[in-house]
Amino acid sequence: MIELLLPAVEGFFLGASLIVAIGAQNAFVLRQGLTRNHVFPITTFCFLADAMLIAAGVGGLGTVVQAAPRVLFVVTLAGAAFLTAYGAMAIRRAFHLEALTASGSAEIRLGPALATVAALTFLNPHVYLDTVVLLGSLSARHAGEARIAFGLGAMVASGVWFYSLGFGARLLAPVFARPIAWRILDVVIGLVMFAIAASLLWQALA
């Protein structure tokens, strides 16, 4: 049993170290959590998407991704374009006073919300490099059931993080009772999106 526990714990902390960071996906989940808008389906989508990519990496897809630089290049450009557009929307929302209410009046329907988080997830090449390539490569140090335990540990870390972020965001509700807090959040989200987009373009064109 201990032989499986150790790789599972290793996978948990390595997975957490890659997931817990300021990024486009996390920023979107945070905002949805603050507005209490489709929190469960959004966090569940993020968790399942991560679990699928981790499983693919542990299963050996990482070597395929590394061998397809052109695919990553196209995904990088598409991701940069999408993040730029989303960042512009966030900045515009920050200065659109009607959208700045404590209850988060800028709610979106479930379909568009899932489409947005899907784009933020799968159009970010770092998702593939981190979950598929990096975690997949690190899992190769283990064999058989230990390798599976490593992957499951990373999946658990993803679930803990996204559900905590989405449902824990409501604890910040008193802070966001004032419109200025929403304005600051959306400006920060917009700047994060622009920074990530610029980083992707730099990596793609360098």
C-alpha positions as CSV (number, residue, x, y, z in Angstrom):
1,M,0.0,0.0,0.0
2,I,2.8,2.4,0.9
3,E,4.3,1.7,-2.5
4,L,1.3,3.3,-4.1
5,L,0.7,6.1,-1.5
6,L,4.1,7.7,-2.1
7,P,3.7,8.1,-5.9
8,A,0.1,9.3,-5.4
9,V,1.3,12.0,-2.9
10,E,4.1,13.0,-5.4
11,G,1.6,13.3,-8.2
12,F,-0.8,15.3,-6.0
13,F,1.9,17.9,-5.1
14,L,3.4,18.1,-8.6
15,G,-0.1,18.5,-10.1
16,A,-1.0,21.2,-7.5
17,S,2.2,23.1,-8.3
18,L,1.2,23.3,-11.9
19,I,-2.5,24.1,-11.4
20,V,-2.3,26.6,-8.6
21,A,-1.2,29.7,-10.5
22,I,-2.7,32.9,-11.9
23,G,-3.9,32.0,-15.3
24,A,-6.7,32.5,-17.8
25,Q,-8.7,29.4,-16.7
26,N,-8.3,30.1,-13.0
27,A,-9.3,33.7,-13.4
28,F,-12.5,32.7,-15.2
29,V,-13.4,30.1,-12.5
30,L,-12.8,32.7,-9.8
31,R,-15.1,35.2,-11.5
32,Q,-17.8,32.6,-12.0
33,G,-17.4,31.6,-8.4
34,L,-17.8,35.2,-7.2
35,T,-21.0,35.7,-9.3
36,R,-22.2,32.2,-8.3
37,N,-22.9,31.6,-12.0
38,H,-22.8,27.9,-13.2
39,V,-20.1,27.2,-10.6
40,F,-20.6,23.4,-10.5
41,P,-20.6,22.7,-14.2
42,I,-17.7,25.1,-14.8
43,T,-15.5,23.6,-12.1
44,T,-16.5,20.0,-13.1
45,F,-15.6,20.7,-16.7
46,C,-12.1,22.0,-15.6
47,F,-11.6,19.0,-13.4
48,L,-12.6,16.5,-16.1
49,A,-10.6,18.2,-18.7
50,D,-7.5,18.2,-16.5
51,A,-8.1,14.5,-15.6
52,M,-8.4,13.6,-19.3
53,L,-5.2,15.4,-20.1
54,I,-3.3,13.9,-17.2
55,A,-4.5,10.4,-18.1
56,A,-3.4,11.0,-21.7
57,G,0.1,12.2,-20.4
58,V,0.5,9.3,-18.1
59,G,-0.7,7.0,-20.9
60,G,2.2,8.2,-23.1
61,L,0.6,10.9,-25.3
62,G,3.3,13.3,-24.1
63,T,5.8,11.9,-26.6
64,V,3.2,12.5,-29.4
65,V,2.7,16.1,-28.4
66,Q,6.4,16.8,-28.3
67,A,6.7,15.4,-31.8
68,A,4.0,17.7,-33.2
69,P,5.5,21.3,-33.0
70,R,3.3,22.6,-35.8
71,V,0.2,21.6,-34.0
72,L,1.4,23.4,-30.9
73,F,2.3,26.4,-33.0
74,V,-1.3,26.7,-34.4
75,V,-2.8,26.2,-30.9
76,T,-0.5,28.9,-29.5
77,L,-1.6,31.5,-32.1
78,A,-5.2,30.6,-31.7
79,G,-4.9,30.8,-27.9
80,A,-3.1,34.2,-28.0
81,A,-5.9,35.6,-30.2
82,F,-8.6,34.3,-28.0
83,L,-6.9,35.5,-24.8
84,T,-6.5,39.0,-26.3
85,A,-10.1,39.1,-27.2
86,Y,-11.2,37.9,-23.8
87,G,-8.9,40.3,-22.1
88,A,-10.4,43.2,-24.1
89,M,-13.8,42.1,-23.0
90,A,-12.7,42.1,-19.3
91,I,-11.3,45.6,-19.6
92,R,-14.4,46.8,-21.3
93,R,-16.6,45.2,-18.6
94,A,-14.5,46.9,-15.9
95,F,-15.7,50.3,-17.3
96,H,-19.2,49.3,-18.0
97,L,-20.9,50.4,-14.9
98,E,-24.2,48.5,-15.4
99,A,-22.2,45.2,-15.1
100,L,-20.6,46.2,-11.8
101,T,-22.9,45.0,-9.1
102,A,-22.4,42.9,-6.0
103,S,-24.5,40.0,-7.4
104,G,-22.5,40.0,-10.6
105,S,-25.2,41.0,-13.1
106,A,-22.9,40.1,-16.0
107,E,-24.0,36.5,-15.9
108,I,-23.8,34.3,-19.0
109,R,-25.8,31.3,-20.0
110,L,-24.4,27.8,-19.4
111,G,-23.6,27.1,-23.1
112,P,-21.5,30.2,-23.7
113,A,-19.9,29.8,-20.2
114,L,-18.8,26.2,-21.0
115,A,-17.6,27.3,-24.5
116,T,-15.5,30.0,-22.9
117,V,-13.9,27.8,-20.3
118,A,-13.3,25.1,-23.0
119,A,-11.4,27.7,-25.2
120,L,-9.5,28.9,-22.2
121,T,-8.5,25.3,-21.4
122,F,-7.7,23.8,-24.8
123,L,-6.4,26.8,-26.6
124,N,-3.6,27.2,-24.0
125,P,-0.6,25.2,-25.1
126,H,0.8,25.4,-21.5
127,V,-2.0,23.0,-20.6
128,Y,-0.6,20.3,-22.9
129,L,3.0,21.1,-21.9
130,D,2.3,20.9,-18.2
131,T,-0.3,18.2,-17.8
132,V,0.5,16.0,-20.9
133,V,4.2,16.4,-21.5
134,L,5.6,17.3,-18.0
135,L,3.4,15.2,-15.8
136,G,3.5,12.4,-18.4
137,S,7.3,12.5,-18.4
138,L,7.6,12.5,-14.6
139,S,5.1,9.6,-14.3
140,A,7.5,7.5,-16.5
141,R,9.7,7.2,-13.5
142,H,7.1,4.8,-12.0
143,A,5.8,1.6,-13.5
144,G,2.5,-0.3,-13.4
145,E,0.2,0.6,-10.5
146,A,2.6,3.2,-9.1
147,R,2.3,5.2,-12.4
148,I,-1.5,5.0,-12.2
149,A,-1.3,6.2,-8.6
150,F,0.8,9.1,-9.6
151,G,-1.7,10.2,-12.2
152,L,-4.6,9.7,-9.8
153,G,-2.8,11.9,-7.3
154,A,-2.4,14.7,-9.9
155,M,-6.1,14.4,-10.8
156,V,-7.2,14.7,-7.1
157,A,-5.1,17.9,-6.8
158,S,-6.9,19.3,-9.8
159,G,-10.3,18.4,-8.4
160,V,-9.5,19.9,-4.9
161,W,-8.2,23.1,-6.5
162,F,-11.0,23.8,-8.9
163,Y,-13.9,23.0,-6.6
164,S,-12.2,25.0,-3.8
165,L,-11.6,28.0,-6.1
166,G,-15.1,27.9,-7.5
167,F,-17.1,27.4,-4.4
168,G,-14.6,29.1,-2.0
169,A,-14.8,32.3,-4.0
170,R,-18.1,33.2,-2.3
171,L,-16.2,33.8,0.9
172,L,-14.9,36.9,-0.8
173,A,-18.5,38.1,-1.4
174,P,-18.2,40.9,1.3
175,V,-15.2,42.3,-0.5
176,F,-17.0,42.3,-3.8
177,A,-20.1,44.0,-2.4
178,R,-18.7,47.2,-3.8
179,P,-18.5,47.9,-7.6
180,I,-14.9,49.1,-7.3
181,A,-13.9,45.6,-6.4
182,W,-15.4,44.2,-9.5
183,R,-13.7,46.9,-11.5
184,I,-10.3,46.0,-10.1
185,L,-10.9,42.3,-10.6
186,D,-11.8,42.7,-14.3
187,V,-8.8,45.0,-14.9
188,V,-6.5,42.4,-13.3
189,I,-8.2,39.6,-15.3
190,G,-7.8,41.6,-18.5
191,L,-4.1,42.3,-17.8
192,V,-3.4,38.7,-17.0
193,M,-5.0,37.6,-20.3
194,F,-2.9,40.2,-22.2
195,A,0.2,39.1,-20.5
196,I,-0.4,35.4,-21.2
197,A,-1.3,36.2,-24.8
198,A,2.0,38.2,-25.2
199,S,3.9,35.3,-23.7
200,L,2.4,32.8,-26.1
201,L,3.2,35.0,-29.1
202,W,6.8,35.5,-27.9
203,Q,7.3,31.7,-27.5
204,A,5.6,31.0,-30.9
205,L,7.6,33.6,-32.9
206,A,10.9,33.5,-31.1
